[in-house]
Amino acid sequence: MQFENTYSNLPEHFFRRTRPVSVANPTLICCNHKLIEELNLKLDLTEPEKVAKIFSGNIILDGSDPIALAYAGHQFGHFVPQLGDGRAVLLGEVLDANNARWDIQLKGSGPTLFSRNGDGRAALGPVIREYILSESMHALGVATSRSLAAVTTGENVFRETVEPGAILTRVASSHIRVGTFQYYLAKNDFNAIKLLADYAINRLYPDARKAKNPYLELLRQICDRQASLIASWMHLGFIHGVMNTDNMAISGETIDYGPCAFLDNYNPDAVFSSIDSMGRYAFGNQAKIAQWNLARLAECILPLLHPDEKKAIALATDIIETFDGVYDDYYLGGMRRKFGFLSNKPKDKSIIDELLDLMQRFGVDYTLVMRGLCSAVKTSSDITELSDKFSNAIEFEDWVRRWRDRLQLGSIDPNEIIRSMKSINPVFIPRNHLIENVIQSAVGDNDFKLFQDLLLALSNPFEDNKDFMSFKLPPKSNEIVHQTYCGT
């Protein structure tokens, strides 16, 4: 890897130089060959033992300047002035063939200055979960961190039980978080905030430099990316689970896959995270929480927006208050495409909301129903299977008639609508029970075949694959996952 290290060129109070702690016996679980090609990495993969040592941190490649990043954050609404990379080390940055810059980070590579008495390690189960989820989200078209490799360490970690240790190699366009800015606000270090904002503009939002007020434009563009991101989560039924400000990347990428989950039955109040007892980060709350987090970011950069505090607050407030409208546009635009609407009509939202309400009332599977609509477009289509999910309720059949009328089948080729719908409504999602089965197989039996099979199915989520049809089925009653766990 030809590493560059622009973040470690910032002053040293932005990070701590930290070498990964060597592990006993690293063994390669999985290496993302396609991502290696995309990043233009010149890695010799013919020696798995050496590759495992690289992706465990036992070997530090030339040019790498390993660091742990400093940040703070609001955790479930409560501010913690110092968090930081407690179990992660940024090895450096690489440039892909398009000259885009990417962070390469080890997660679970041992304690750092910011470990807060933790062991700095990761268990195998959460590493597998993040690998599957991040790569699946990428295939689904969602902005996300990526997984480059996973290794077992040959050592145990101690959580609720003794578990095999593992390390994930994560790739992201940046690991700067809302909480990174908050770290310096807590210290009243406005020079550091300006340095960080300038770095963010140069690296992630270069167009903001052209604006009359670059820092206000930076805030606007970050809000726009977050609105787009959360809308894409909602389109797919994804619940992040822990939307703390230290888990919100200003790049607009999904990051830190902990107790995340996908909906089975549609329910805006759904909560899976075992640590979210009050439902702060429930599925239907995610847009509101994103706006709240962005307001915390705005507080950090107020002095950059205008020297007059009242005017700075007014400028920031205007941006934050536009979030609802921007999010609604992204959300409704994506939902229109999921429902096959190739144009915009005023009553679209009510038609969409009516079906979502029916889904919630009848407790039906969100992904299966949305994919099932693709086969119900034509007036000659048999909707028996779909109707059965709604107990053959007359309300659903009435809704189907209104939906078909809205599709304007008389003037638009139904096959064009079907193609469009199938390109956005997946067959395969990383269902919670499937991930648990993969984890049990890997942790209990050291068997990674199910892991590889699920990754293959999820790599092409919009196409039916007869070899993996069991992966599209919802859980049986004894397979339902009610809670997911952070793993730290």
KOLRORO-542600 format. One record per residue: residue in one letter; x, y, z of N, C-alpha, C in turn. Coordinates in steps of 0.05 Angstrom, whole numbers, plus 5000, padded with zeros to 4 digits. Last residue first. Layout:
% KOLRORO-542600
aXYZXYZXYZ/...
This chain:
% KOLRORO-542600
t462449175448464849295460465049205489/g457748965428460148815424462648935437/c452249115424454349285414456949135409/y446848705400448748795421451148935408/t439648635393442348615383444248765402/q433548275403435548465412438248415399/h430447925375429048145389431048355398/v429947535320431847675336430547915349/i426646925308426447215310428447335329/e426446385306428946505297428846815300/n421646175320423846115338426446245330/s418546335276417946445303420246405322/k423146455222421046305235420646415263/p424647065186425246865206422746705215/p423447085114423547205141424046985161/l427846915059425546855076425746995103/k432346965030430447185027428047145046/f435346515037436346765049434346995047/s433346125005432646115034433446365048/m435546224956432846314960432046304990/f440546144932440446264958437646344966/d440245944881441945804899441645894928/k437146294853435846054862437545894882/n436746954860438846744857437746494870/d434347564835433747304846435947104841/e437648174850437147954830436447694845/f439148544886436748604871435948384851/p444048424911441548394926439048434910/n449448174906447748234884444848224894/s451748064954453248234936451648314911/l448747714982448247994988449848184969/a450747224965448047294959447547594962/l456047264987455647234958452747314950/l455047285042456347515028455847504998/l452946775048451247015053452447255039/d457446455037454946435021453246685024/q461046615077461646665049459246645032/f458046445123458946715120459446785091/l457845905113455346055113455946345110/k463345775120462045735094459445905092/f466245795166465646055153464246015126/d466845515228465945455201464945715188/n467645455282469845555265469345495236/d463245355313464345135298466845205281/g461945825341461645565353463145345339/v463246245306464346245333464245965345/a460746095257463546175258464746145286/s455445965272457045775257460045835259/q453946445297453946195312455645985298/i454246795253455946835277456146575293/v450246585220453046605210454946625234/n445746665252446546395244449446385235/e445747225255446147065280446946785273/i444647335202447247425213447747265239/l439547125199441647015182444347085194/h436647455233437047175241439147035224/n436947955206438147925233438647625240/r438747975137436747935158438147865185/p441048345094442348195115440548165139/i436748215038437848395057439248225079/f434648074972436247994995437148235012/v431648354937430848084944432148004970/p430149064942431948824942430448564947/n428149544900426949374921428449104922/i430749764857430949904882429749754906/s429849484811432549594815432949724842/k424549364810426349154818429249254822/m422549854792422049774820423949554829/s424349864739425150074757424749984786/r421649414718424649424718425649634738/i416349584725417349344739420349354740/i416050014690415550054718416749824734/e416949754642418849954650418550014680/n412449424640415049294643417249504651/p408249784632408549654658411249524661/d409050394600409550104596409949974624/i403950864609406750784615406950484612/s398550944602400451114587403351044591/g395750594634394850634607396750794589/l397950604683398650384666397750414637/q398850964726398251054699398950844678/l399450884779401750804762401250884733/r394450994801396551194803398951134784/d391950504793390950744779393150964779/r394950194829395050144800394050374783/w393150434877395950444869396350394839/r387750294877388550584876391450614867/r388249734880386849864858387650154855/v390949674929392149584904390849714880/w387049854965389550014962390849934935/d383349454961382549724953385049884948/e386349044983385549014955384649294944/f386849235036389249205019388449194989/e381549245054383149495053385549475035/i380048725055378948885033380449145031/a385048235070383448465079382548635054/n387947765071385947815050384048045056/s391947825108389547675115387247725096/f396348025084394548225097391848095104/k398447595059400047715080398347915096/d394747505019394847325042396347445065/s396247874981393847924996393747745021/l400847634959401047884974398647924992/e398447184935400547144955400947404972/t394647424900393847244922395947224944/i395147734855396147844881395447674905/d396947634790395647504813396847614839/s396048134740397747994759396147874782/s393148454707392748164704394348004724/t395048954716392348894726391748594724/k401848954739399948924718397148844729/v404448944791404049194775401749164755/a406248554822403348604824402648854807/s411548474827410048264812407048314812/c413048884860414148874833412648684815/l410848754909409448954892410448954863/g414748434931412348314920410748504903/r418348804952419148644929416748524915/m414948974994415949164974416949024949/v414148495022411948635010412848824988/l419448365039417948185022415548325008/t420748815072422348755047420748575028/y416848785113417149025097418548955070/d412048315132414848355127415248585106/v406648555174407748405151410648485146/g402548705212405048585220406348425198/f398048985202397848695198400548555204/r399649515216397249395228397149095226/q404049585182404349595211401949455225/m401749555132403849375139404149355169/l398149985134397149715133399249515141/d401950405135400150365158398950085158/l404250325085405950295109404150255134/l399750455053400750185053402550135078/e399151005067396950815071397950525072/d403851235050403351215078401151015084/i403151214994405351075006404751025036/i398651554989398551274979400751104992/s400752035009398551905023398251615014/k404752144972405552095000403251945014/d401952254924403752024926404251944956/k398752684912397652484931399552244935/p401652994874401153094901400252884921/k406652634838403852714840403452794870/n411952544793411152634819408252734818/s413551914760413152204760412252284788/l413751384768415851494751415551804747/f412850974820411851224810414151364794/g414250504846413850504817412850754805/f415650494898412850434892412250444862/k420850654896420250384907417450304899/r420251174878421550984860420950694870/r417851404924416451404898417651194879/m422051344960419651184963417951174938/g425651724940426351444940423951264943/g422652194948423652124922424351834920/l421752195003419452154985420352084957/y427152275021425552045029423251985009/y428752754997430252504992428552264998/d424753095019425053064990426552814983/d425553035074423052955063423252915032/y430753275078430352985084427752885071/v429453805066431353655049431053355053/g425853915108424953925080426753775061/d429153845153426653695150425753685121/f433354215146433853935145431353775140/t432554745155431954645128432254345126/e434454825205431554815202430754725174/i439954865196438854635211435854605207/i440155365169441055115156439854875170/d438155725208436855705181437655445167/t441855655249439155565253437655535226/a446455895227446455605232443555505235/l444656435225445556295201445455995204/a443556525280441456555260442156405234/i448656465302446456285310444256285290/a451256895278452156625273450056425279/k448457315300448257275271449156995264/k450057255353447257245346446857185316/e455757315349454557065357451657035350/d459457575299457257645317455757395324/p462757315263463957415288461857505308/h460356705234460156995236461357095262/l462356185230460156275213459956575211/l466056075268466956085240464856195222/p463256045316465156265312466256295283/l460155555306458955825306460956045302/i461755035307462955205287461755485286/c458854775347461754765348462954975329/e453554815332454454955357457554975357/a453354455289453154745284454154905308/l453553975317455754045299455754345295/r448553995341450953985358453454055342/a445353965296445254205312447654225331/l446353445281447453655264447353925279/n443553175320446453145319447653375303/w438353315305439353395331442353385332/q438053065255437853355257438953455283/a438452535272440452645254440452945255/i433652495301436252475315438452585298/k429952535260429952735281432552735296/a431152065231431552325218431652545239/q429951655268432751695259433151965245/n425251475289426451715302429051805288/g423550995269422251235260423351495271/f427150625297427150655268425950925259/a429950925356428050755342428050815312/y433451165393434351125365432550925350/r430651175441431551425429432151395400/g428450765472427650795444428451055431/m430250665522428150865520427250905491/s434350295516432050215532429650415529/d438850125482436950345476434350295490/i441949675487442649905505440750145500/s440349315450439849245478440449475497/s437049505392439349535409438749485438/f432049505367433449255371435749275391/v425849775358428449815371429649545375/a420450065321422249835325424949925337/d416650415307417550425335419650205341/p415050305256416650545260417850555288/n415149695227414349825252416150065257/y414349115189414649405188413549525214/n418248545204415648665202415948975204/d424348655202422848445189420048565185/l429249165193426549085200425748825187/f435949035212434049085191431249005200/a440649345257438849125249437249225225/c446249445303444449525281442749285272/p449849505347447349355349445349435328/g454449725303454349585328451749425330/y457949995257455849805257455949645283/d460650525242460350405268457850225270/i457150895191459550805204458850695231/t455051145129454350975152456850865164/e457351795110457551505108456351375133/g458052335112455552235104455451935098/s462552555134462652485105459952405095/i461952585187461152825172461352775142/a459052045221461352135205460352375188/m456851915283455952045258458352165244/n458351735331457951525310456851645285/d458452145365461052025359460851805338/t453152235373454552415356457352315349/n449451615366450851815382452451995364/m445751225346446351465331447551685349/v445250615347446750785366447651035351/g441650395308441650305335443050485355/h440250385253443050405261443450315290/i436150005215436250155241439150145250/f433049985152435449955168435350125193/g429249985111428549875137430949825155/l430350235063431049955065430249825091/h428850765070427850625046428250325050/m431950915114429050875117427850725094/w437050965092436550765113433550695115/s436051385057436751125046436450905066/a435151795094432951715077433551435065/i440251835115438151735133435751645116/l443052045069443751795082441451675098/s440552535059440552325038441052055051/a441852795106439052765099438852535078/q447452805103446152645124443252595118/r448153135059449052855057447752685079/d446053615080444953495056445653195054/c449453725122446653675127445353535104/i454153825093454053595112451153525118/q452554285066453154035051453153795068/r451954655108449654585090450154325076/l457154665129454854575146452554495128/l459754885085460554625095458254505112/e457255385082456855195060457654915069/l459455605127456555565126455855365104/y464755605111464055445134461055405135/p464955965066465555675063464655505086/n461356425042461856345070462356045069/k461456414987462056665001462756615030/a464655824960462355974971463356234985/k468955524946468055724927465855904938/r469555144985471555364984470655584966/a465954744975465154954995467155184994/d468254384942466654584929465854804949/p470754014977472454224964470754444951/y469553655022467653845010469154074996/l473753335040471153215034469253395019/r478753615043478653325038475953235028/n477654155052479654085032479353785024/i473854125094473154245068475054145046/a476853875134474453745124473653855097/y480754275143481554005134479153865121/d477554675162479054715138479954455126/a475754425209473854505189475254545162/l480554375237479054135230477054205208/l482054915244483854725229482354485219/k477655085275478155195248479955015232/i478454775320475954745305476354855277/a483354975338483254695329480654645312/n481655485352483655465331483655175320/f478355385394477155465369479055465346/d477755045445479955065427478955125399/n474654905488474655185479477055245461/k473954385498476554495507476754795501/a469254285473469354235502471854355514/l470854365420469054555433469154535463/y473853905412475254165414473454385425/y469853515412472253485429473653755433/q466453665371465553705399467953685418/f469153485326468853775330468153835359/t468352945336471053045333471053355338/g462852855335464252855361467152955359/v462052815281460953055295462453075322/r468352555256465652535267464652795277/i472652285209471952525224468952505231/h474451885177473451805203472952045221/s473151815107474151975130473051855155/s471851425073472951665061474051855082/a474150795098472151005097473451245084/v474950115116475650325097473450535097/r477749665164475549835155476550055136/t479049035184480249265170478049415155/l477948745247476748835221478449055209/i479848195285480448475277479248525250/a478047785342478247835313478948135309/g477647255391478147525382478447545352/p472446835416474846865400475147155391/e470046955484469646935455472246955440/v466846835543469446835530468946785500/t461247275555462547015555465347045543/e460647815555458947665573459947375576/r467547825544465147995544463147855564/f474047765530472147705551469947915551/v477447415477476647665491474447595510/n483147015460480347045469479947325479/e487046935400486747015428483847035435/g487446895346488546675362488546725392/t484847275316487447345329488847115342/t482147275249482047195277484747235289/v480647825205482447605214481647525243/a478248125146477748045174479547815181/a478248695102479248435111478348385139/l475149135087477249045069478248765077/s468849415086470549215099472549105080/r466950115088467249855075468949665092/s461950595105464650485107464650205095/t457050835057457850675080460950645081/a451150985024453851085031454750955057/v447850454990447950635013450750725018/g447050054953447250324944447250534965/l447349534966444649644965444649934957/a452749464971451449334948448549444944/h453449735020454749834996453349724971/m450649395054449649665050450949785025/s454048945051451248925041450149205036/e458549135076458749055048455949025035/s456549235127457649455111457849375082/l454648725144452848955142453949165124/i459248385143456848325127455148575123/y462648665179463548595152461048545134/e459548695226460248935211461148875183/r459148135239456748295235457448545218/i464547995246462947865224460548035218/v465548305291467048345266465648235242/p461948095329461548365319463148425294/g464447555333461647595325461247885314/l469747615352469247515325466447585316/a471048225389470347945387469647865358/a476648665394473948605383473548305383/r480149075443479848845425476948825414/g481049415484481749495457481449285436/d479449335536481749175526482549245498/g478249955573477449725557479949575547/n479650415600479950165615478849915599/r479450775556477650795579477350535594/s482450845510480950595513479050585537/f485651235489482851295493481151055500/l490651055480490351245502487451295509/t488750365466489950625459489750805483/p489049645458488349895473489950135463/g487549315394488849345420488349615433/s484749285347487649235346489049295372/g479649365331480049145349483049075352/k480549555267478649575289478849325306/l484749945226484349685240482549735264/q483550305167483550295196483250015206/i484850755117485050465123485450435153/d481351255082482651165107482650865108/w482251505016480851315034482551255059/r481051954963482651884987480951715006/a481351904892479751934917481351824940/n483851804845485052004862483352074886/n481951384818480651634812481651864830/a484650964840485351034813484151294804/d485651204909484851004889485551104860/l490451294959488951424937488251204917/v490151205030490951115004489251264983/e492551325096490751375075491851285048/g493350955158494051155139491951185117/l491550665201494150595190495150815171/l488450815259488450895231491250845220/v485850355303488250495295488050555266/a481450245359481950275330484450435325/r479350275409480250005399480850015369/g478250805419479150625441480150365433/d478651385393478951105383480050925405/g474451805436476751735419476751445411/l472452125485471951845478474351755462/q471052645528473252495514472452215510/p466252865546468253035533470652895520/v459852675533462352565545464652705531/f453152845545455652915533458052795548/h447452475529449252565551452052615539/g444552245488443852515497445552635518/f447151765478444351765487443552035500/q452752125480451851855481449151835494/h456052605445453652565461452852275458/g463252635446460652555435458452555455/a470052685420468152675443465452575432/y476452435397473752555393472152535419/a482552275366481152385389478452495381/l484951675336483851945334482452025359/a491251375334488551355345487351635346/i495551185279494651375299491851295309/p501350975242498850905257498151105279/d503251095185503751245209501351205227/s506450735132504250755151505050915175/g511150675105509550905099507250945117/d511149965104512650215100510750445093/l506449635148507749685122509149955121/i507149245203506449515195507949585169/i504648645225506548765206505549045199/n500548605260503148485268505348585249/g495748785243497448985254500148865264/s492548455215492248445244493948655258/f493848505163491148595171490548545200/i499048285164498648565156495948665167/k497947755178499647925196499348215189/a495047595134493747605160495347775180/v499047605095496747785093495347815120/k502147195113503247465114501047665112/e498646765105499746815131500847095134/p497546775049495446845069496446905097/e500546964996501546865022499546945044/t498147204954498846914951499946794976/l497147734950495247574966495847274965/d500448304951500848024943499247844961/l497448914932497948724953498348444941/k496649484915498449284903499349094925/l490349764907492449674926494049454913/n486050034884488550034870490949954888/l481150014904482950194918485650204905/e479049614873477849884871479750084883/e482049164890482349264863481349554860/i480049134942482849164938483449274910/l474749014930475349274942478349334939/k475348494911474248694894474848974904/h477348214955478948244931477948464913/n477348235018475548344998477148414973/c478247655055479647885043477947975019/c477347295115476247395089477847635080/i480647075154477946975150477047035122/l487346925169485547065151482846925149/t489746955234488946775212486946925195/p494947075281492847175263492346985240/n496546935339496446765316494346855296/a497147365377498647115379498746965352/v498448055359496747835368498147575364/s500948705378501148455364499348235376/v497349295376498649105394498648825380/p498949845332497249615340498849425358/r501550445359501950205343499949995351/t499951115356499350865370499850625352/r499651795367501051575352500951325368/r493452085375495851985389497151765372/f490452715354490752425354493052345373/f490553255358488353135343488352825345/h495153405381492853375399490353285385/e498853465340498653205353496453185373/p496253795280497553795307496953545323/l496453395219495253595237496653595264/n498652965196500153215193498853445209/s495052565202497252575222499152805218/y492152665156490952725182493152735203/t495452495114494852785117493652845144/n499052065095498252105123497552405127/e499051515049499451795055498351845083/f501950895026500451055046501151345044/q501150444983502650694983501150895001/m501749765000500050005000501850255000/
